[in-house]
Amino acid sequence: MFIPPEWEEHYIGAMDTPSQQLALEAQKAEESQPLEDMVLVQYCDFRDIFSKEAFDELPPWKAWDYAIDLTPGAELPCSQTFLSPAEQRELDDFLCKNLMNGCICPSKSPMGALVFFIKKKDGSLCLVQETE
């Protein structure tokens, strides 16, 4: 879907979700704070848990991993989300990279997660998953 540049601000404003608004406000902040200033003191000891290196390896399979069986013939809610070609490429790259390195695994679910993108200061796109 093509949105003329002069309409873009109004179009996006009409489609904003609370998480998109928060992400945009955070992005507009002119000063970037060091990580130590953003993280509460009681959580600084756990910084290594959230590092990229810690995410590169998934925990081993456990006996309580399970599947959710759906009722056959049940109607599932559906909605469509349209991404720009650049956003679709970024999403495809993210999924391909993370499937290949084992950080995510294929799903058989007919449902998906709503995602959107926020532009970083360097112009690249940051994938954000809507959780509401």
HELIX and SHEET records of a PDB file:
HELIX    1   1 PRO A    5  MET A   15  1                                  11    
HELIX    2   2 PRO A   18  LYS A   28  1                                  11    
HELIX    3   3 LEU A   35  MET A   38  1                                   4    
HELIX    4   4 VAL A   41  PHE A   50  5                                  10    
HELIX    5   5 LYS A   52  PHE A   55  1                                   4    
HELIX    6   6 PRO A   85  MET A  100  1                                  16    
SHEET    1   A 2 VAL A 115  LYS A 119  0                                        
SHEET    2   A 2 LEU A 125  GLN A 129 -1                                        
END                                                                             
